[in-house]
């Protein structure tokens, strides 16, 4: 069953129920999904790399943009 068909099946099930508590549960699940932070969706390895880079930047271990661009121009003949 493809995604669109599954969505339609779920909509039909929701339309057919008369149970308010079930509808509230479905509503809560959907709200939680909408509120999910994109950070939590990243793989742990990516989160760790970002955190490590942030700590390096906090310690001043950065390279100025001009220096990076100079390096890129030399490396790629731009």
PyMOL Python script that loads the backbone (N, CA, C, O; Angstrom):
from pymol import cmd

cmd.read_pdbstr("""\
ATOM      1  N   UNK A   1       0.856  -1.166   0.000  1.00  0.00           N
ATOM      2  CA  UNK A   1       0.000   0.000   0.000  1.00  0.00           C
ATOM      3  C   UNK A   1       0.909   1.238   0.000  1.00  0.00           C
ATOM      4  O   UNK A   1       1.835   1.340   0.805  1.00  0.00           O
ATOM      5  N   UNK A   2       0.631   2.163  -0.905  1.00  0.00           N
ATOM      6  CA  UNK A   2       1.464   3.363  -0.964  1.00  0.00           C
ATOM      7  C   UNK A   2       1.030   4.373   0.111  1.00  0.00           C
ATOM      8  O   UNK A   2       0.011   4.198   0.779  1.00  0.00           O
ATOM      9  N   UNK A   3       1.814   5.402   0.249  1.00  0.00           N
ATOM     10  CA  UNK A   3       1.574   6.391   1.297  1.00  0.00           C
ATOM     11  C   UNK A   3       0.224   7.087   1.145  1.00  0.00           C
ATOM     12  O   UNK A   3      -0.501   7.265   2.123  1.00  0.00           O
ATOM     13  N   UNK A   4      -0.105   7.472  -0.064  1.00  0.00           N
ATOM     14  CA  UNK A   4      -1.376   8.175  -0.297  1.00  0.00           C
ATOM     15  C   UNK A   4      -2.569   7.289   0.072  1.00  0.00           C
ATOM     16  O   UNK A   4      -3.528   7.757   0.686  1.00  0.00           O
ATOM     17  N   UNK A   5      -2.508   6.035  -0.296  1.00  0.00           N
ATOM     18  CA  UNK A   5      -3.592   5.117   0.034  1.00  0.00           C
ATOM     19  C   UNK A   5      -3.702   4.928   1.543  1.00  0.00           C
ATOM     20  O   UNK A   5      -4.803   4.835   2.085  1.00  0.00           O
ATOM     21  N   UNK A   6      -2.561   4.872   2.211  1.00  0.00           N
ATOM     22  CA  UNK A   6      -2.566   4.714   3.679  1.00  0.00           C
ATOM     23  C   UNK A   6      -3.198   5.939   4.344  1.00  0.00           C
ATOM     24  O   UNK A   6      -3.974   5.805   5.290  1.00  0.00           O
ATOM     25  N   UNK A   7      -2.861   7.132   3.846  1.00  0.00           N
ATOM     26  CA  UNK A   7      -3.456   8.354   4.385  1.00  0.00           C
ATOM     27  C   UNK A   7      -4.971   8.340   4.227  1.00  0.00           C
ATOM     28  O   UNK A   7      -5.705   8.677   5.156  1.00  0.00           O
ATOM     29  N   UNK A   8      -5.424   7.951   3.052  1.00  0.00           N
ATOM     30  CA  UNK A   8      -6.866   7.901   2.803  1.00  0.00           C
ATOM     31  C   UNK A   8      -7.561   6.893   3.722  1.00  0.00           C
ATOM     32  O   UNK A   8      -8.665   7.134   4.210  1.00  0.00           O
ATOM     33  N   UNK A   9      -6.895   5.770   3.944  1.00  0.00           N
ATOM     34  CA  UNK A   9      -7.448   4.757   4.838  1.00  0.00           C
ATOM     35  C   UNK A   9      -7.574   5.313   6.263  1.00  0.00           C
ATOM     36  O   UNK A   9      -8.583   5.094   6.933  1.00  0.00           O
ATOM     37  N   UNK A  10      -6.554   6.026   6.712  1.00  0.00           N
ATOM     38  CA  UNK A  10      -6.596   6.621   8.049  1.00  0.00           C
ATOM     39  C   UNK A  10      -7.671   7.692   8.165  1.00  0.00           C
ATOM     40  O   UNK A  10      -8.366   7.772   9.178  1.00  0.00           O
ATOM     41  N   UNK A  11      -7.808   8.511   7.138  1.00  0.00           N
ATOM     42  CA  UNK A  11      -8.858   9.535   7.137  1.00  0.00           C
ATOM     43  C   UNK A  11     -10.226   8.872   7.242  1.00  0.00           C
ATOM     44  O   UNK A  11     -11.084   9.328   7.997  1.00  0.00           O
ATOM     45  N   UNK A  12     -10.425   7.818   6.501  1.00  0.00           N
ATOM     46  CA  UNK A  12     -11.709   7.103   6.535  1.00  0.00           C
ATOM     47  C   UNK A  12     -11.976   6.534   7.927  1.00  0.00           C
ATOM     48  O   UNK A  12     -13.100   6.593   8.424  1.00  0.00           O
ATOM     49  N   UNK A  13     -10.937   5.987   8.549  1.00  0.00           N
ATOM     50  CA  UNK A  13     -11.098   5.447   9.896  1.00  0.00           C
ATOM     51  C   UNK A  13     -11.468   6.554  10.882  1.00  0.00           C
ATOM     52  O   UNK A  13     -12.309   6.351  11.758  1.00  0.00           O
ATOM     53  N   UNK A  14     -10.848   7.708  10.744  1.00  0.00           N
ATOM     54  CA  UNK A  14     -11.151   8.848  11.625  1.00  0.00           C
ATOM     55  C   UNK A  14     -12.590   9.305  11.413  1.00  0.00           C
ATOM     56  O   UNK A  14     -13.311   9.569  12.374  1.00  0.00           O
ATOM     57  N   UNK A  15     -13.000   9.396  10.161  1.00  0.00           N
ATOM     58  CA  UNK A  15     -14.366   9.831   9.865  1.00  0.00           C
ATOM     59  C   UNK A  15     -15.411   8.852  10.396  1.00  0.00           C
ATOM     60  O   UNK A  15     -16.524   9.253  10.734  1.00  0.00           O
ATOM     61  N   UNK A  16     -15.062   7.600  10.470  1.00  0.00           N
ATOM     62  CA  UNK A  16     -16.022   6.579  10.892  1.00  0.00           C
ATOM     63  C   UNK A  16     -16.112   6.390  12.403  1.00  0.00           C
ATOM     64  O   UNK A  16     -16.998   5.683  12.882  1.00  0.00           O
ATOM     65  N   UNK A  17     -15.213   7.010  13.157  1.00  0.00           N
ATOM     66  CA  UNK A  17     -15.252   6.796  14.613  1.00  0.00           C
ATOM     67  C   UNK A  17     -16.107   7.852  15.303  1.00  0.00           C
ATOM     68  O   UNK A  17     -16.180   9.006  14.880  1.00  0.00           O
ATOM     69  N   UNK A  18     -16.750   7.415  16.381  1.00  0.00           N
ATOM     70  CA  UNK A  18     -17.542   8.312  17.215  1.00  0.00           C
ATOM     71  C   UNK A  18     -16.954   8.365  18.628  1.00  0.00           C
ATOM     72  O   UNK A  18     -17.638   8.751  19.576  1.00  0.00           O
ATOM     73  N   UNK A  19     -15.696   7.978  18.759  1.00  0.00           N
ATOM     74  CA  UNK A  19     -15.055   7.924  20.070  1.00  0.00           C
ATOM     75  C   UNK A  19     -14.202   9.179  20.280  1.00  0.00           C
ATOM     76  O   UNK A  19     -13.114   9.288  19.715  1.00  0.00           O
ATOM     77  N   UNK A  20     -14.687  10.122  21.087  1.00  0.00           N
ATOM     78  CA  UNK A  20     -13.948  11.370  21.309  1.00  0.00           C
ATOM     79  C   UNK A  20     -12.538  11.161  21.876  1.00  0.00           C
ATOM     80  O   UNK A  20     -11.601  11.859  21.489  1.00  0.00           O
ATOM     81  N   UNK A  21     -12.393  10.207  22.784  1.00  0.00           N
ATOM     82  CA  UNK A  21     -11.068   9.994  23.373  1.00  0.00           C
ATOM     83  C   UNK A  21     -10.066   9.457  22.341  1.00  0.00           C
ATOM     84  O   UNK A  21      -8.879   9.775  22.406  1.00  0.00           O
ATOM     85  N   UNK A  22     -10.532   8.664  21.415  1.00  0.00           N
ATOM     86  CA  UNK A  22      -9.662   8.175  20.347  1.00  0.00           C
ATOM     87  C   UNK A  22      -9.247   9.327  19.434  1.00  0.00           C
ATOM     88  O   UNK A  22      -8.085   9.429  19.042  1.00  0.00           O
ATOM     89  N   UNK A  23     -10.196  10.182  19.104  1.00  0.00           N
ATOM     90  CA  UNK A  23      -9.888  11.345  18.269  1.00  0.00           C
ATOM     91  C   UNK A  23      -8.891  12.275  18.973  1.00  0.00           C
ATOM     92  O   UNK A  23      -8.017  12.856  18.330  1.00  0.00           O
ATOM     93  N   UNK A  24      -9.028  12.407  20.283  1.00  0.00           N
ATOM     94  CA  UNK A  24      -8.091  13.242  21.049  1.00  0.00           C
ATOM     95  C   UNK A  24      -6.687  12.651  21.010  1.00  0.00           C
ATOM     96  O   UNK A  24      -5.705  13.383  20.889  1.00  0.00           O
ATOM     97  N   UNK A  25      -6.591  11.342  21.112  1.00  0.00           N
ATOM     98  CA  UNK A  25      -5.281  10.683  21.044  1.00  0.00           C
ATOM     99  C   UNK A  25      -4.629  10.899  19.682  1.00  0.00           C
ATOM    100  O   UNK A  25      -3.439  11.203  19.593  1.00  0.00           O
ATOM    101  N   UNK A  26      -5.402  10.742  18.646  1.00  0.00           N
ATOM    102  CA  UNK A  26      -4.888  10.962  17.290  1.00  0.00           C
ATOM    103  C   UNK A  26      -4.429  12.407  17.148  1.00  0.00           C
ATOM    104  O   UNK A  26      -3.368  12.676  16.585  1.00  0.00           O
ATOM    105  N   UNK A  27      -5.220  13.321  17.653  1.00  0.00           N
ATOM    106  CA  UNK A  27      -4.883  14.737  17.592  1.00  0.00           C
ATOM    107  C   UNK A  27      -3.577  15.017  18.329  1.00  0.00           C
ATOM    108  O   UNK A  27      -2.729  15.751  17.821  1.00  0.00           O
ATOM    109  N   UNK A  28      -3.404  14.448  19.510  1.00  0.00           N
ATOM    110  CA  UNK A  28      -2.182  14.646  20.288  1.00  0.00           C
ATOM    111  C   UNK A  28      -0.962  14.097  19.558  1.00  0.00           C
ATOM    112  O   UNK A  28       0.094  14.730  19.549  1.00  0.00           O
ATOM    113  N   UNK A  29      -1.098  12.951  18.960  1.00  0.00           N
ATOM    114  CA  UNK A  29       0.017  12.354  18.205  1.00  0.00           C
ATOM    115  C   UNK A  29       0.428  13.266  17.059  1.00  0.00           C
ATOM    116  O   UNK A  29       1.615  13.516  16.851  1.00  0.00           O
ATOM    117  N   UNK A  30      -0.545  13.757  16.324  1.00  0.00           N
ATOM    118  CA  UNK A  30      -0.242  14.624  15.186  1.00  0.00           C
ATOM    119  C   UNK A  30       0.371  15.947  15.633  1.00  0.00           C
ATOM    120  O   UNK A  30       1.269  16.462  14.968  1.00  0.00           O
ATOM    121  N   UNK A  31      -0.094  16.498  16.735  1.00  0.00           N
ATOM    122  CA  UNK A  31       0.471  17.740  17.256  1.00  0.00           C
ATOM    123  C   UNK A  31       1.911  17.537  17.702  1.00  0.00           C
ATOM    124  O   UNK A  31       2.762  18.395  17.469  1.00  0.00           O
ATOM    125  N   UNK A  32       2.183  16.417  18.336  1.00  0.00           N
ATOM    126  CA  UNK A  32       3.547  16.124  18.779  1.00  0.00           C
ATOM    127  C   UNK A  32       4.485  16.034  17.576  1.00  0.00           C
ATOM    128  O   UNK A  32       5.618  16.511  17.629  1.00  0.00           O
ATOM    129  N   UNK A  33       4.016  15.432  16.514  1.00  0.00           N
ATOM    130  CA  UNK A  33       4.837  15.305  15.312  1.00  0.00           C
ATOM    131  C   UNK A  33       5.137  16.665  14.710  1.00  0.00           C
ATOM    132  O   UNK A  33       6.248  16.902  14.234  1.00  0.00           O
ATOM    133  N   UNK A  34       4.155  17.567  14.726  1.00  0.00           N
ATOM    134  CA  UNK A  34       4.349  18.901  14.177  1.00  0.00           C
ATOM    135  C   UNK A  34       5.312  19.707  15.021  1.00  0.00           C
ATOM    136  O   UNK A  34       6.028  20.564  14.504  1.00  0.00           O
ATOM    137  N   UNK A  35       5.334  19.439  16.312  1.00  0.00           N
ATOM    138  CA  UNK A  35       6.191  20.173  17.226  1.00  0.00           C
ATOM    139  C   UNK A  35       7.585  19.564  17.317  1.00  0.00           C
ATOM    140  O   UNK A  35       8.453  20.129  17.983  1.00  0.00           O
ATOM    141  N   UNK A  36       7.820  18.445  16.677  1.00  0.00           N
ATOM    142  CA  UNK A  36       9.118  17.783  16.753  1.00  0.00           C
ATOM    143  C   UNK A  36      10.209  18.713  16.233  1.00  0.00           C
ATOM    144  O   UNK A  36      10.054  19.369  15.203  1.00  0.00           O
ATOM    145  N   UNK A  37      11.292  18.750  16.958  1.00  0.00           N
ATOM    146  CA  UNK A  37      12.418  19.598  16.604  1.00  0.00           C
ATOM    147  C   UNK A  37      13.237  18.919  15.511  1.00  0.00           C
ATOM    148  O   UNK A  37      13.504  17.719  15.584  1.00  0.00           O
ATOM    149  N   UNK A  38      13.631  19.679  14.510  1.00  0.00           N
ATOM    150  CA  UNK A  38      14.412  19.113  13.409  1.00  0.00           C
ATOM    151  C   UNK A  38      15.714  18.513  13.932  1.00  0.00           C
ATOM    152  O   UNK A  38      16.250  17.579  13.336  1.00  0.00           O
ATOM    153  N   UNK A  39      16.219  19.041  15.029  1.00  0.00           N
ATOM    154  CA  UNK A  39      17.466  18.525  15.596  1.00  0.00           C
ATOM    155  C   UNK A  39      17.332  17.038  15.931  1.00  0.00           C
ATOM    156  O   UNK A  39      18.248  16.250  15.697  1.00  0.00           O
ATOM    157  N   UNK A  40      16.182  16.675  16.479  1.00  0.00           N
ATOM    158  CA  UNK A  40      15.958  15.284  16.870  1.00  0.00           C
ATOM    159  C   UNK A  40      15.895  14.348  15.676  1.00  0.00           C
ATOM    160  O   UNK A  40      16.059  13.137  15.824  1.00  0.00           O
ATOM    161  N   UNK A  41      15.659  14.897  14.500  1.00  0.00           N
ATOM    162  CA  UNK A  41      15.570  14.085  13.290  1.00  0.00           C
ATOM    163  C   UNK A  41      16.945  13.807  12.680  1.00  0.00           C
ATOM    164  O   UNK A  41      17.087  12.928  11.830  1.00  0.00           O
ATOM    165  N   UNK A  42      17.956  14.562  13.119  1.00  0.00           N
ATOM    166  CA  UNK A  42      19.302  14.371  12.580  1.00  0.00           C
ATOM    167  C   UNK A  42      19.936  13.109  13.158  1.00  0.00           C
ATOM    168  O   UNK A  42      19.689  12.761  14.313  1.00  0.00           O
ATOM    169  N   UNK A  43      20.749  12.428  12.359  1.00  0.00           N
ATOM    170  CA  UNK A  43      21.485  11.280  12.911  1.00  0.00           C
ATOM    171  C   UNK A  43      22.419  11.738  14.035  1.00  0.00           C
ATOM    172  O   UNK A  43      22.904  12.869  14.022  1.00  0.00           O
ATOM    173  N   UNK A  44      22.664  10.863  14.995  1.00  0.00           N
ATOM    174  CA  UNK A  44      23.518  11.180  16.136  1.00  0.00           C
ATOM    175  C   UNK A  44      24.894  11.653  15.659  1.00  0.00           C
ATOM    176  O   UNK A  44      25.457  12.583  16.236  1.00  0.00           O
ATOM    177  N   UNK A  45      25.435  11.030  14.627  1.00  0.00           N
ATOM    178  CA  UNK A  45      26.765  11.412  14.144  1.00  0.00           C
ATOM    179  C   UNK A  45      26.779  12.858  13.654  1.00  0.00           C
ATOM    180  O   UNK A  45      27.768  13.564  13.851  1.00  0.00           O
ATOM    181  N   UNK A  46      25.707  13.301  13.026  1.00  0.00           N
ATOM    182  CA  UNK A  46      25.617  14.682  12.549  1.00  0.00           C
ATOM    183  C   UNK A  46      25.475  15.630  13.735  1.00  0.00           C
ATOM    184  O   UNK A  46      26.108  16.685  13.763  1.00  0.00           O
ATOM    185  N   UNK A  47      24.648  15.263  14.716  1.00  0.00           N
ATOM    186  CA  UNK A  47      24.503  16.084  15.912  1.00  0.00           C
ATOM    187  C   UNK A  47      25.857  16.263  16.611  1.00  0.00           C
ATOM    188  O   UNK A  47      26.201  17.363  17.042  1.00  0.00           O
ATOM    189  N   UNK A  48      26.616  15.170  16.718  1.00  0.00           N
ATOM    190  CA  UNK A  48      27.913  15.227  17.380  1.00  0.00           C
ATOM    191  C   UNK A  48      28.888  16.108  16.608  1.00  0.00           C
ATOM    192  O   UNK A  48      29.658  16.853  17.214  1.00  0.00           O
ATOM    193  N   UNK A  49      28.865  16.033  15.281  1.00  0.00           N
ATOM    194  CA  UNK A  49      29.753  16.851  14.463  1.00  0.00           C
ATOM    195  C   UNK A  49      29.410  18.333  14.616  1.00  0.00           C
ATOM    196  O   UNK A  49      30.306  19.172  14.704  1.00  0.00           O
ATOM    197  N   UNK A  50      28.135  18.651  14.646  1.00  0.00           N
ATOM    198  CA  UNK A  50      27.709  20.040  14.813  1.00  0.00           C
ATOM    199  C   UNK A  50      28.113  20.553  16.197  1.00  0.00           C
ATOM    200  O   UNK A  50      28.610  21.672  16.330  1.00  0.00           O
ATOM    201  N   UNK A  51      27.897  19.733  17.215  1.00  0.00           N
ATOM    202  CA  UNK A  51      28.270  20.139  18.573  1.00  0.00           C
ATOM    203  C   UNK A  51      29.782  20.347  18.692  1.00  0.00           C
ATOM    204  O   UNK A  51      30.230  21.290  19.343  1.00  0.00           O
ATOM    205  N   UNK A  52      30.560  19.473  18.070  1.00  0.00           N
ATOM    206  CA  UNK A  52      32.017  19.615  18.104  1.00  0.00           C
ATOM    207  C   UNK A  52      32.430  20.908  17.400  1.00  0.00           C
ATOM    208  O   UNK A  52      33.293  21.631  17.897  1.00  0.00           O
ATOM    209  N   UNK A  53      31.834  21.203  16.266  1.00  0.00           N
ATOM    210  CA  UNK A  53      32.140  22.437  15.544  1.00  0.00           C
ATOM    211  C   UNK A  53      31.751  23.669  16.343  1.00  0.00           C
ATOM    212  O   UNK A  53      32.462  24.674  16.328  1.00  0.00           O
ATOM    213  N   UNK A  54      30.637  23.594  17.031  1.00  0.00           N
ATOM    214  CA  UNK A  54      30.186  24.709  17.860  1.00  0.00           C
ATOM    215  C   UNK A  54      31.167  24.959  19.003  1.00  0.00           C
ATOM    216  O   UNK A  54      31.477  26.108  19.318  1.00  0.00           O
ATOM    217  N   UNK A  55      31.651  23.891  19.619  1.00  0.00           N
ATOM    218  CA  UNK A  55      32.630  24.036  20.707  1.00  0.00           C
ATOM    219  C   UNK A  55      33.933  24.626  20.183  1.00  0.00           C
ATOM    220  O   UNK A  55      34.543  25.465  20.846  1.00  0.00           O
ATOM    221  N   UNK A  56      34.367  24.195  18.998  1.00  0.00           N
ATOM    222  CA  UNK A  56      35.579  24.757  18.386  1.00  0.00           C
ATOM    223  C   UNK A  56      35.397  26.257  18.151  1.00  0.00           C
ATOM    224  O   UNK A  56      36.300  27.048  18.424  1.00  0.00           O
ATOM    225  N   UNK A  57      34.241  26.638  17.651  1.00  0.00           N
ATOM    226  CA  UNK A  57      33.969  28.056  17.400  1.00  0.00           C
ATOM    227  C   UNK A  57      33.958  28.835  18.709  1.00  0.00           C
ATOM    228  O   UNK A  57      34.466  29.955  18.760  1.00  0.00           O
ATOM    229  N   UNK A  58      33.391  28.267  19.761  1.00  0.00           N
ATOM    230  CA  UNK A  58      33.366  28.930  21.065  1.00  0.00           C
ATOM    231  C   UNK A  58      34.775  29.155  21.601  1.00  0.00           C
ATOM    232  O   UNK A  58      35.024  30.133  22.306  1.00  0.00           O
ATOM    233  N   UNK A  59      35.700  28.250  21.269  1.00  0.00           N
ATOM    234  CA  UNK A  59      37.092  28.377  21.710  1.00  0.00           C
ATOM    235  C   UNK A  59      37.906  29.262  20.768  1.00  0.00           C
ATOM    236  O   UNK A  59      39.099  29.475  20.981  1.00  0.00           O
ATOM    237  N   UNK A  60      37.256  29.773  19.733  1.00  0.00           N
ATOM    238  CA  UNK A  60      37.951  30.642  18.780  1.00  0.00           C
ATOM    239  C   UNK A  60      38.747  29.884  17.741  1.00  0.00           C
ATOM    240  O   UNK A  60      39.581  30.471  17.051  1.00  0.00           O
ATOM    241  N   UNK A  61      38.504  28.597  17.618  1.00  0.00           N
ATOM    242  CA  UNK A  61      39.230  27.759  16.661  1.00  0.00           C
ATOM    243  C   UNK A  61      38.515  27.776  15.314  1.00  0.00           C
ATOM    244  O   UNK A  61      37.982  26.766  14.855  1.00  0.00           O
ATOM    245  N   UNK A  62      38.522  28.948  14.703  1.00  0.00           N
ATOM    246  CA  UNK A  62      37.850  29.105  13.414  1.00  0.00           C
ATOM    247  C   UNK A  62      38.838  29.648  12.384  1.00  0.00           C
ATOM    248  O   UNK A  62      39.925  30.113  12.726  1.00  0.00           O
ATOM    249  N   UNK A  63      38.441  29.578  11.136  1.00  0.00           N
ATOM    250  CA  UNK A  63      39.234  30.121  10.040  1.00  0.00           C
ATOM    251  C   UNK A  63      38.434  31.236   9.395  1.00  0.00           C
ATOM    252  O   UNK A  63      37.278  31.031   9.024  1.00  0.00           O
ATOM    253  N   UNK A  64      39.034  32.420   9.253  1.00  0.00           N
ATOM    254  CA  UNK A  64      38.307  33.530   8.634  1.00  0.00           C
ATOM    255  C   UNK A  64      37.844  33.183   7.217  1.00  0.00           C
ATOM    256  O   UNK A  64      38.518  32.453   6.492  1.00  0.00           O
ATOM    257  N   UNK A  65      36.698  33.712   6.844  1.00  0.00           N
ATOM    258  CA  UNK A  65      36.101  33.458   5.538  1.00  0.00           C
ATOM    259  C   UNK A  65      37.077  33.783   4.408  1.00  0.00           C
ATOM    260  O   UNK A  65      37.198  33.021   3.449  1.00  0.00           O
ATOM    261  N   UNK A  66      37.771  34.913   4.523  1.00  0.00           N
ATOM    262  CA  UNK A  66      38.704  35.331   3.475  1.00  0.00           C
ATOM    263  C   UNK A  66      39.792  34.282   3.250  1.00  0.00           C
ATOM    264  O   UNK A  66      40.191  34.023   2.115  1.00  0.00           O
ATOM    265  N   UNK A  67      40.266  33.685   4.338  1.00  0.00           N
ATOM    266  CA  UNK A  67      41.310  32.669   4.237  1.00  0.00           C
ATOM    267  C   UNK A  67      40.777  31.398   3.567  1.00  0.00           C
ATOM    268  O   UNK A  67      41.454  30.790   2.738  1.00  0.00           O
ATOM    269  N   UNK A  68      39.585  31.016   3.930  1.00  0.00           N
ATOM    270  CA  UNK A  68      38.964  29.832   3.319  1.00  0.00           C
ATOM    271  C   UNK A  68      38.779  30.065   1.827  1.00  0.00           C
ATOM    272  O   UNK A  68      39.088  29.188   1.021  1.00  0.00           O
ATOM    273  N   UNK A  69      38.279  31.237   1.453  1.00  0.00           N
ATOM    274  CA  UNK A  69      38.053  31.540   0.035  1.00  0.00           C
ATOM    275  C   UNK A  69      39.371  31.586  -0.739  1.00  0.00           C
ATOM    276  O   UNK A  69      39.434  31.142  -1.886  1.00  0.00           O
ATOM    277  N   UNK A  70      40.406  32.112  -0.127  1.00  0.00           N
ATOM    278  CA  UNK A  70      41.728  32.140  -0.766  1.00  0.00           C
ATOM    279  C   UNK A  70      42.194  30.716  -1.040  1.00  0.00           C
ATOM    280  O   UNK A  70      42.691  30.411  -2.124  1.00  0.00           O
ATOM    281  N   UNK A  71      42.029  29.857  -0.054  1.00  0.00           N
ATOM    282  CA  UNK A  71      42.390  28.443  -0.184  1.00  0.00           C
ATOM    283  C   UNK A  71      41.613  27.773  -1.319  1.00  0.00           C
ATOM    284  O   UNK A  71      42.184  27.037  -2.124  1.00  0.00           O
ATOM    285  N   UNK A  72      40.322  28.033  -1.373  1.00  0.00           N
ATOM    286  CA  UNK A  72      39.464  27.441  -2.406  1.00  0.00           C
ATOM    287  C   UNK A  72      39.906  27.919  -3.788  1.00  0.00           C
ATOM    288  O   UNK A  72      40.007  27.121  -4.720  1.00  0.00           O
ATOM    289  N   UNK A  73      40.164  29.200  -3.918  1.00  0.00           N
ATOM    290  CA  UNK A  73      40.585  29.747  -5.215  1.00  0.00           C
ATOM    291  C   UNK A  73      41.892  29.104  -5.678  1.00  0.00           C
ATOM    292  O   UNK A  73      42.029  28.744  -6.848  1.00  0.00           O
ATOM    293  N   UNK A  74      42.838  28.961  -4.775  1.00  0.00           N
ATOM    294  CA  UNK A  74      44.116  28.346  -5.119  1.00  0.00           C
ATOM    295  C   UNK A  74      43.937  26.869  -5.486  1.00  0.00           C
ATOM    296  O   UNK A  74      44.481  26.393  -6.483  1.00  0.00           O
ATOM    297  N   UNK A  75      43.185  26.177  -4.685  1.00  0.00           N
ATOM    298  CA  UNK A  75      42.999  24.735  -4.885  1.00  0.00           C
ATOM    299  C   UNK A  75      42.285  24.424  -6.214  1.00  0.00           C
ATOM    300  O   UNK A  75      42.640  23.473  -6.910  1.00  0.00           O
ATOM    301  N   UNK A  76      41.284  25.234  -6.550  1.00  0.00           N
ATOM    302  CA  UNK A  76      40.465  24.938  -7.723  1.00  0.00           C
ATOM    303  C   UNK A  76      40.734  25.876  -8.892  1.00  0.00           C
ATOM    304  O   UNK A  76      40.017  25.846  -9.893  1.00  0.00           O
ATOM    305  N   UNK A  77      41.753  26.700  -8.773  1.00  0.00           N
ATOM    306  CA  UNK A  77      42.139  27.580  -9.870  1.00  0.00           C
ATOM    307  C   UNK A  77      41.067  28.591 -10.235  1.00  0.00           C
ATOM    308  O   UNK A  77      40.859  28.870 -11.416  1.00  0.00           O
ATOM    309  N   UNK A  78      40.402  29.130  -9.268  1.00  0.00           N
ATOM    310  CA  UNK A  78      39.344  30.106  -9.510  1.00  0.00           C
ATOM    311  C   UNK A  78      39.870  31.519  -9.426  1.00  0.00           C
ATOM    312  O   UNK A  78      39.111  32.471  -9.604  1.00  0.00           O
TER     313      UNK A  78
END
""", "prot")
cmd.dss("prot")
cmd.show_as("cartoon", "prot")
cmd.util.cbc("prot")
cmd.orient("prot")
